[in-house]
Amino acid sequence: MTTLTASHTPTRLSRPRFALLVLLGAYPAITAIPCFVAPLTGGWSVWQRTLLVARMMVAAMIWGVIPGVQQRFRRFINPLVGEVD
């Protein structure tokens, strides 16, 4: 039989909180990346530019925004069971 300690207290993911924080982190990337890429890809077709921008955004989200949100706001997005809105 195991007993619950402070380090094993059950938590529950708050999807609305996580979504809000990811949105706040994604917005700057979604705004900045096309602005940065546009002058470098002036003669490209829309589909080519979009392919480059999409790759950069996915990389920013997977290796930057999402891990950053999970690390910095762990207690906010994973509150103890019973503390979720």
C-alpha positions in Angstrom: 0.0 0.0 0.0 1.4 3.4 -0.9 0.6 6.6 0.8 0.3 10.0 -0.9 2.9 12.6 -0.1 3.2 16.2 -1.2 5.3 15.1 -4.2 2.6 12.5 -5.2 -0.5 14.7 -4.8 -2.8 14.1 -7.8 -3.0 17.0 -10.3 -5.4 17.6 -13.1 -4.5 19.4 -16.4 -6.6 22.5 -16.9 -7.0 22.6 -20.7 -8.5 26.2 -20.8 -5.5 27.5 -18.8 -3.0 25.7 -20.9 -4.8 26.9 -24.1 -4.7 30.5 -22.9 -1.0 30.4 -22.1 -0.1 28.7 -25.4 -2.2 31.4 -27.2 -0.2 34.1 -25.4 3.0 32.4 -26.4 2.0 31.6 -30.0 0.7 35.1 -30.9 4.2 36.8 -30.9 5.6 33.9 -33.0 2.6 34.0 -35.4 3.1 37.8 -35.8 6.9 37.9 -35.9 7.8 35.0 -38.2 5.9 36.2 -41.3 7.2 39.8 -40.8 10.8 38.4 -40.6 10.4 36.0 -43.6 8.5 38.4 -46.0 11.5 40.6 -47.0 13.7 37.5 -47.6 11.1 35.7 -49.8 9.8 38.6 -51.9 9.7 36.7 -55.2 8.4 33.4 -53.8 4.9 32.1 -54.4 2.4 32.2 -51.5 2.6 28.4 -51.1 6.4 28.4 -50.8 6.4 31.2 -48.3 3.6 29.5 -46.3 5.6 26.2 -46.3 8.6 28.0 -44.8 6.6 30.0 -42.3 4.6 26.9 -41.2 7.9 24.9 -40.6 9.3 27.7 -38.5 6.1 28.1 -36.5 5.8 24.4 -35.7 9.4 24.3 -34.6 8.9 27.4 -32.4 5.8 25.8 -30.8 7.3 22.3 -30.3 10.7 23.3 -29.0 10.0 26.8 -27.6 6.5 27.9 -26.6 4.9 24.7 -25.4 7.9 23.5 -23.3 8.3 27.0 -21.9 4.6 27.2 -20.9 4.8 23.8 -19.3 7.9 24.6 -17.3 7.1 28.1 -16.2 3.4 27.6 -15.4 3.3 24.0 -14.3 1.4 24.8 -11.1 -1.1 27.0 -12.9 -2.0 24.5 -15.6 -1.8 21.4 -13.3 -3.5 22.5 -10.1 -4.1 20.0 -7.3 -7.3 17.9 -7.8 -10.2 19.9 -6.5 -8.6 23.3 -7.3 -9.6 23.4 -11.0 -12.1 26.0 -12.0 
